[in-house]
Amino acid sequence: MIDLRILREDPDQVRASQRARGEDQGVVDRLLSLDAERRSAIATADQLRAEHKALGKQIGKASGDEREALLAKGKELAAQVKEAEVEQSRASDEFEQLHRTVPNLIIDGVPAGGEDDFEVLKQVGTPREFDFTPRDHLDLGERLGAIDMERGAKVSGARFYFLTGVGAQLQLALLNMAAAQAGATGFELMVPPVLVRPEIMGGTGFLGAHADEVYNLGADDLYLVGTSEVPLAGYHADEIIDLGAGAKRYAGWSTCFRREAGSYGKDTRGILRVHQFDKIEMFVYCKPEDAESEHEKLLAFEEDMLAKIEVPYRVIDTAAGDLGTSAARKYDCEAWVPTQETYRELTSTSNCTTFQARRLGVRYRDAGGKPQTVATLNGTLATTRWLVAILENHQLADGSVRVPEAMRPFLGGREVLSPVGE
């Protein structure tokens, strides 16, 4: 949730953020009105409770007619307290519901606009010029015996697949390389649960505008995660954590699930947009004043991984209207996909400031010992989708694929993946 202090002291900042996102600015005035109503109801209830308590002391000292009169007044006050508490509960619930719908405040400098209004921050590498007609990743994957979409659909339906043989080995090599980098750069590797409670999924901001993207197990009241950001964000829920030695950094290796609602007809070929994939996700808890520098570090770690798979890529500053509910700023790294002749997202890293932690109750103690809300950040270190860029960018004319040098130790030293039967 957004910081109420900012809402009250600088509502124009909230309006500007809503405007840049393409969201309703009128929610600010409604929220301020409900906040005033809620605070008034709390004050009224508190005052009546205090009066009722004081009256109780008077009754204990009174006798005769005075006592009877005070008892009658006490009964009347008790009814007023009950009514005031009902009003306080109603006003607080209405305020809370609206408060939770307001997305995080964007950071100064984030481009305004929608999906196509991003800013390219840098471009690394040059797209390869082929002296043959390049094959797409599915054609290559089938020739290598690495991807089986047909049986994936037979077993589970559209947008499911099997990674077979060298395909499974290639994914494990990629993720193990990412895990090794995470460990070497100070992240604690974790394998988190992939089913979470509603309060954890909602706390991270995934049950708002994009709730239809999430798989829900209604019989168990649990959600399948689309990223290990969710369980890692919930790991310290309702705790006061120690940040005295610096930020806490975790890297979660998990299978992820996304319904891909609203993507009918998009990227239906191959494994670019699927319902299930594996991923290593970085997650950071830090002091709010350190969040922007931590964000730059996460981006640098992602670029280190992209350098290891030797593909051309660009870094974009995502426009406000394309940010998720929790993100105040998001950088995407997009790799060149030769057969599509365009860049496609491989990583994203988001600075969620205090938005998620405020919902989840994650705090730290400041220099004076007072509890304060932490900031949270996340970033992709590797995922199944990377196989698309690896296969297409490193293909050879005969349908084989060169293994990037940094990956070879994680793939038994293999330098080239050859088509099945060759």
C-alpha positions as CSV (number, residue, x, y, z in Angstrom):
1,M,0.0,0.0,0.0
2,I,1.1,3.6,-0.6
3,D,2.4,5.6,2.4
4,L,-0.6,7.5,4.0
5,R,1.8,10.3,5.1
6,I,2.5,11.0,1.4
7,L,-1.2,10.9,0.5
8,R,-2.1,13.4,3.3
9,E,0.9,15.7,2.8
10,D,1.4,15.6,-0.9
11,P,-1.7,14.3,-2.7
12,D,-0.5,15.9,-5.9
13,Q,2.3,13.4,-6.0
14,V,-0.2,10.6,-5.9
15,R,-2.3,12.2,-8.6
16,A,0.8,12.6,-10.8
17,S,1.6,8.9,-10.4
18,Q,-1.9,7.9,-11.2
19,R,-1.9,10.2,-14.3
20,A,1.4,8.7,-15.5
21,R,0.1,5.2,-15.1
22,G,-3.2,6.1,-16.9
23,E,-5.1,5.3,-13.8
24,D,-8.0,7.2,-12.2
25,Q,-6.8,10.4,-10.4
26,G,-10.2,10.8,-8.7
27,V,-9.3,7.9,-6.4
28,V,-7.1,10.3,-4.5
29,D,-9.9,12.6,-3.4
30,R,-12.1,9.6,-2.6
31,L,-9.3,8.2,-0.5
32,L,-8.7,11.4,1.3
33,S,-12.4,11.8,2.1
34,L,-12.6,8.2,3.4
35,D,-9.4,8.8,5.5
36,A,-11.0,11.9,7.1
37,E,-14.2,9.9,7.7
38,R,-12.3,7.0,9.2
39,R,-10.2,9.2,11.5
40,S,-13.3,11.1,12.7
41,A,-15.0,7.8,13.4
42,I,-12.0,6.5,15.4
43,A,-11.8,9.8,17.4
44,T,-15.6,9.6,18.2
45,A,-15.4,6.0,19.3
46,D,-12.3,6.7,21.4
47,Q,-14.0,9.7,23.1
48,L,-17.1,7.7,23.8
49,R,-15.1,4.8,25.2
50,A,-13.2,7.2,27.5
51,E,-16.4,8.7,28.7
52,H,-17.9,5.3,29.4
53,K,-14.8,4.2,31.3
54,A,-14.8,7.4,33.4
55,L,-18.5,7.0,34.1
56,G,-17.8,3.5,35.3
57,K,-15.5,4.9,38.0
58,Q,-18.2,7.4,39.1
59,I,-20.8,4.6,39.4
60,G,-18.5,2.6,41.7
61,K,-18.5,5.6,44.1
62,A,-22.1,6.6,43.8
63,S,-25.2,5.3,45.7
64,G,-29.0,5.7,45.8
65,D,-30.7,7.8,43.2
66,E,-27.4,9.2,41.9
67,R,-26.2,5.6,41.2
68,E,-29.4,4.8,39.3
69,A,-29.1,7.9,37.2
70,L,-25.5,7.1,36.4
71,L,-26.4,3.5,35.5
72,A,-29.0,4.8,33.1
73,K,-26.5,7.1,31.5
74,G,-24.0,4.3,31.4
75,K,-26.4,2.2,29.5
76,E,-27.1,5.0,27.0
77,L,-23.3,5.5,26.6
78,A,-22.7,1.8,26.0
79,A,-25.2,1.9,23.2
80,Q,-23.5,4.9,21.7
81,V,-20.1,3.2,22.0
82,K,-21.4,0.2,20.1
83,E,-22.8,2.3,17.3
84,A,-19.6,4.3,17.1
85,E,-17.5,1.1,16.9
86,V,-19.8,-0.2,14.1
87,E,-19.2,3.1,12.2
88,Q,-15.5,2.9,12.9
89,S,-15.3,-0.6,11.5
90,R,-17.4,0.4,8.4
91,A,-15.3,3.5,7.7
92,S,-12.0,1.6,8.2
93,D,-13.1,-1.3,5.9
94,E,-14.1,1.1,3.1
95,F,-10.9,3.0,3.4
96,E,-8.8,-0.2,3.5
97,Q,-10.5,-1.6,0.4
98,L,-9.9,1.5,-1.6
99,H,-6.4,2.0,-0.3
100,R,-5.4,-1.5,-1.5
101,T,-6.5,-0.6,-5.1
102,V,-4.1,2.3,-5.5
103,P,-0.8,1.1,-7.2
104,N,2.6,2.1,-5.9
105,L,3.8,5.6,-6.5
106,I,6.2,5.8,-9.5
107,I,9.7,7.1,-9.0
108,D,10.7,10.4,-10.6
109,G,12.0,9.8,-14.1
110,V,9.8,6.8,-15.0
111,P,8.4,7.3,-18.5
112,A,4.7,8.1,-18.7
113,G,2.5,6.1,-21.0
114,G,1.8,2.5,-21.9
115,E,3.5,-0.7,-23.1
116,D,5.1,1.0,-26.1
117,D,6.3,4.1,-24.3
118,F,9.4,2.6,-22.7
119,E,12.8,4.3,-22.9
120,V,15.8,2.4,-24.2
121,L,18.7,3.0,-21.7
122,K,21.4,1.0,-23.5
123,Q,21.9,-1.6,-26.2
124,V,24.6,-4.3,-25.9
125,G,25.9,-6.3,-28.7
126,T,24.9,-6.4,-32.4
127,P,22.3,-8.7,-33.9
128,R,24.0,-11.5,-35.8
129,E,23.9,-11.5,-39.6
130,F,23.3,-15.1,-40.8
131,D,24.6,-16.5,-44.1
132,F,21.8,-19.0,-44.0
133,T,18.1,-18.8,-43.2
134,P,17.9,-19.1,-39.4
135,R,15.5,-21.6,-37.8
136,D,13.2,-20.7,-34.9
137,H,13.8,-22.1,-31.5
138,L,11.0,-24.7,-31.8
139,D,12.4,-26.1,-35.1
140,L,15.9,-26.2,-33.6
141,G,14.5,-27.7,-30.3
142,E,12.7,-30.5,-32.2
143,R,15.8,-31.3,-34.3
144,L,17.9,-31.5,-31.1
145,G,15.4,-33.7,-29.3
146,A,15.1,-30.9,-26.8
147,I,11.5,-29.7,-26.9
148,D,8.2,-31.7,-27.4
149,M,5.2,-29.4,-27.7
150,E,2.9,-32.0,-29.2
151,R,3.1,-34.4,-26.3
152,G,2.9,-31.4,-23.9
153,A,-0.4,-30.5,-25.4
154,K,-1.6,-34.1,-25.3
155,V,-0.8,-34.4,-21.6
156,S,-1.7,-30.9,-20.4
157,G,-3.2,-28.8,-23.2
158,A,-2.1,-25.7,-25.1
159,R,1.1,-23.8,-23.9
160,F,2.5,-26.8,-22.1
161,Y,5.6,-28.8,-23.3
162,F,8.2,-31.3,-22.4
163,L,11.9,-30.4,-22.2
164,T,13.5,-33.6,-23.3
165,G,17.1,-34.9,-23.3
166,V,19.5,-32.1,-24.1
167,G,16.6,-29.6,-23.6
168,A,16.3,-30.6,-19.9
169,Q,20.1,-30.6,-19.6
170,L,20.3,-27.1,-21.1
171,Q,17.8,-25.7,-18.7
172,L,19.5,-27.3,-15.7
173,A,22.8,-25.9,-16.9
174,L,21.4,-22.4,-17.2
175,L,19.7,-22.5,-13.8
176,N,22.8,-24.0,-12.1
177,M,24.9,-21.3,-13.7
178,A,22.5,-18.7,-12.3
179,A,22.5,-20.4,-8.9
180,A,26.3,-20.3,-8.8
181,Q,26.3,-16.6,-9.7
182,A,23.7,-15.9,-7.0
183,G,25.7,-17.6,-4.4
184,A,28.9,-15.9,-5.4
185,T,27.3,-12.4,-5.2
186,G,25.9,-12.8,-1.7
187,F,22.4,-14.3,-2.3
188,E,21.1,-17.1,-0.1
189,L,19.7,-19.8,-2.4
190,M,16.3,-21.0,-1.5
191,V,13.7,-23.5,-2.9
192,P,10.4,-22.0,-1.7
193,P,6.9,-23.4,-1.7
194,V,5.0,-22.7,-4.9
195,L,1.6,-22.7,-3.2
196,V,0.8,-19.7,-1.0
197,R,-2.1,-18.3,1.0
198,P,-4.3,-15.5,-0.2
199,E,-2.9,-13.0,2.2
200,I,0.6,-13.6,0.8
201,M,-0.4,-13.4,-2.8
202,G,-2.5,-10.3,-2.1
203,G,0.2,-8.8,0.0
204,T,2.6,-8.8,-3.0
205,G,0.1,-7.1,-5.2
206,F,-0.8,-9.9,-7.6
207,L,-4.5,-10.1,-6.8
208,G,-5.4,-6.7,-8.2
209,A,-5.7,-5.9,-11.9
210,H,-3.9,-9.1,-12.9
211,A,-5.6,-11.6,-10.6
212,D,-6.9,-13.5,-13.7
213,E,-3.3,-14.4,-14.5
214,V,-3.0,-16.4,-11.3
215,Y,-4.0,-20.1,-10.8
216,N,-6.3,-20.5,-7.8
217,L,-6.9,-23.8,-6.0
218,G,-10.3,-23.0,-4.6
219,A,-10.8,-26.2,-2.7
220,D,-7.6,-25.4,-0.7
221,D,-7.8,-21.6,-0.7
222,L,-4.2,-21.5,-2.1
223,Y,-2.6,-19.9,-5.1
224,L,0.1,-21.2,-7.5
225,V,2.9,-18.7,-7.7
226,G,3.9,-17.0,-11.0
227,T,7.3,-16.1,-9.5
228,S,9.2,-17.0,-6.3
229,E,9.0,-13.3,-5.6
230,V,5.7,-14.1,-3.9
231,P,6.9,-16.7,-1.3
232,L,10.1,-14.8,-0.7
233,A,8.2,-11.6,0.0
234,G,6.1,-13.6,2.5
235,Y,9.1,-15.2,4.1
236,H,9.5,-12.4,6.6
237,A,5.8,-11.4,6.8
238,D,4.9,-9.9,10.2
239,E,8.5,-9.8,11.3
240,I,11.0,-7.2,12.4
241,I,14.2,-8.1,10.6
242,D,17.7,-7.1,11.3
243,L,19.3,-5.0,8.6
244,G,22.2,-3.9,10.7
245,A,24.6,-5.8,8.5
246,G,23.0,-4.5,5.3
247,A,20.3,-5.8,2.9
248,K,19.0,-9.4,3.1
249,R,19.3,-11.1,-0.3
250,Y,17.6,-14.3,-1.4
251,A,17.5,-16.2,-4.7
252,G,14.5,-18.5,-5.1
253,W,14.6,-21.5,-7.6
254,S,11.1,-22.5,-8.3
255,T,8.6,-23.8,-10.9
256,C,6.2,-20.9,-11.9
257,F,2.7,-21.0,-13.2
258,R,0.8,-18.3,-15.2
259,R,-2.6,-18.6,-16.8
260,E,-1.7,-16.2,-19.6
261,A,-5.2,-14.8,-19.5
262,G,-5.8,-12.3,-22.3
263,S,-2.9,-13.6,-24.4
264,Y,-5.1,-15.7,-26.7
265,G,-3.4,-16.0,-30.1
266,K,-0.1,-14.4,-28.9
267,D,3.2,-16.3,-29.0
268,T,1.5,-19.7,-29.4
269,R,4.5,-21.3,-31.1
270,G,7.2,-22.8,-28.9
271,I,8.1,-21.9,-25.3
272,L,8.1,-18.1,-25.3
273,R,4.8,-17.7,-23.5
274,V,3.7,-20.8,-21.6
275,H,1.8,-21.8,-18.5
276,Q,4.6,-23.4,-16.6
277,F,8.4,-22.6,-16.5
278,D,11.3,-22.7,-14.1
279,K,13.1,-19.6,-12.8
280,I,15.6,-18.2,-10.4
281,E,14.4,-15.0,-8.9
282,M,16.5,-12.6,-6.8
283,F,14.7,-10.9,-3.9
284,V,16.0,-8.1,-1.6
285,Y,14.9,-6.6,1.7
286,C,16.7,-3.3,2.5
287,K,16.3,0.1,4.1
288,P,14.2,2.4,1.9
289,E,17.1,4.9,1.3
290,D,19.1,2.0,-0.2
291,A,16.4,0.7,-2.6
292,E,17.5,2.6,-5.7
293,S,21.2,1.5,-5.4
294,E,20.0,-2.1,-4.8
295,H,17.9,-1.8,-7.9
296,E,21.0,-0.9,-10.0
297,K,22.8,-3.9,-8.5
298,L,20.1,-6.3,-9.5
299,L,20.2,-4.9,-13.0
300,A,23.9,-5.4,-13.1
301,F,23.6,-9.0,-11.9
302,E,21.1,-9.7,-14.7
303,E,23.4,-8.2,-17.3
304,D,26.3,-10.4,-16.0
305,M,24.1,-13.4,-16.7
306,L,23.2,-12.1,-20.2
307,A,26.9,-11.6,-21.0
308,K,27.4,-15.3,-20.1
309,I,24.9,-16.5,-22.7
310,E,26.4,-14.2,-25.3
311,V,23.3,-12.7,-26.8
312,P,22.6,-9.1,-28.0
313,Y,20.2,-7.3,-25.7
314,R,18.9,-3.9,-24.7
315,V,17.8,-2.5,-21.3
316,I,14.6,-0.5,-21.1
317,D,13.0,1.7,-18.5
318,T,9.4,0.4,-18.5
319,A,6.7,3.1,-18.8
320,A,4.4,3.8,-15.9
321,G,1.3,2.3,-17.5
322,D,3.1,-1.0,-18.1
323,L,4.3,-1.4,-14.5
324,G,2.8,-3.9,-12.2
325,T,0.7,-2.8,-9.2
326,S,3.7,-3.1,-6.8
327,A,6.5,-1.6,-8.9
328,A,7.7,1.9,-8.5
329,R,10.2,1.4,-11.3
330,K,11.1,-1.6,-13.5
331,Y,14.0,-2.3,-15.8
332,D,13.6,-5.0,-18.5
333,C,16.5,-6.7,-20.3
334,E,15.3,-7.8,-23.8
335,A,17.3,-10.2,-25.9
336,W,17.4,-10.2,-29.7
337,V,15.4,-13.1,-31.2
338,P,16.6,-13.5,-34.8
339,T,13.6,-15.2,-36.4
340,Q,11.3,-12.5,-34.9
341,E,13.7,-9.7,-35.8
342,T,12.9,-8.0,-32.5
343,Y,13.9,-7.9,-28.9
344,R,11.9,-10.0,-26.3
345,E,12.0,-9.7,-22.6
346,L,14.3,-12.1,-20.7
347,T,14.6,-10.4,-17.4
348,S,12.8,-7.7,-15.3
349,T,13.8,-6.1,-12.1
350,S,11.4,-4.0,-10.0
351,N,11.9,-1.6,-7.1
352,C,8.7,-2.0,-5.0
353,T,9.8,0.5,-2.4
354,T,7.8,0.0,0.8
355,F,4.6,-1.0,-1.0
356,Q,4.7,-4.8,-0.5
357,A,6.3,-4.7,3.0
358,R,3.6,-2.3,4.2
359,R,1.0,-4.9,3.2
360,L,2.9,-7.8,4.6
361,G,4.1,-6.2,7.9
362,V,7.8,-6.5,7.3
363,R,9.8,-4.0,9.3
364,Y,13.3,-3.2,10.6
365,R,14.5,-1.0,13.5
366,D,16.1,2.4,12.6
367,A,19.1,3.9,14.5
368,G,16.8,5.0,17.3
369,G,15.3,1.5,17.7
370,K,11.9,2.5,16.2
371,P,10.3,0.0,13.8
372,Q,10.1,1.2,10.1
373,T,8.8,-0.4,7.0
374,V,11.5,-2.1,4.8
375,A,11.8,-1.8,1.0
376,T,11.6,-4.8,-1.3
377,L,13.0,-5.5,-4.8
378,N,13.1,-8.4,-7.2
379,G,14.8,-9.4,-10.4
380,T,15.0,-12.4,-12.8
381,L,18.3,-14.2,-12.9
382,A,17.4,-16.9,-15.4
383,T,14.3,-18.6,-16.7
384,T,13.1,-21.2,-19.2
385,R,12.4,-18.5,-21.8
386,W,16.2,-17.9,-22.1
387,L,16.4,-21.1,-24.1
388,V,14.7,-19.3,-26.9
389,A,17.5,-16.7,-27.2
390,I,20.3,-19.2,-26.7
391,L,19.1,-21.6,-29.4
392,E,18.3,-19.0,-32.0
393,N,21.4,-16.8,-31.5
394,H,23.9,-19.7,-31.4
395,Q,22.5,-21.9,-34.2
396,L,24.7,-23.2,-37.0
397,A,23.8,-23.8,-40.6
398,D,23.4,-27.6,-40.0
399,G,20.8,-27.2,-37.2
400,S,23.3,-27.7,-34.4
401,V,23.8,-25.1,-31.7
402,R,27.0,-23.8,-30.2
403,V,27.0,-23.8,-26.4
404,P,28.1,-20.4,-24.9
405,E,31.5,-20.8,-23.3
406,A,30.4,-19.9,-19.7
407,M,27.7,-22.6,-19.8
408,R,29.9,-25.4,-20.9
409,P,31.1,-26.4,-17.4
410,F,27.5,-26.8,-16.4
411,L,26.8,-29.0,-19.5
412,G,29.6,-31.5,-19.1
413,G,32.0,-29.5,-21.2
414,R,29.9,-29.8,-24.4
415,E,30.7,-27.2,-27.0
416,V,28.0,-28.0,-29.6
417,L,24.6,-29.6,-29.4
418,S,23.9,-31.7,-32.5
419,P,20.6,-32.8,-34.1
420,V,19.3,-36.2,-33.0
421,G,20.8,-39.0,-35.1
422,E,23.9,-37.0,-36.2
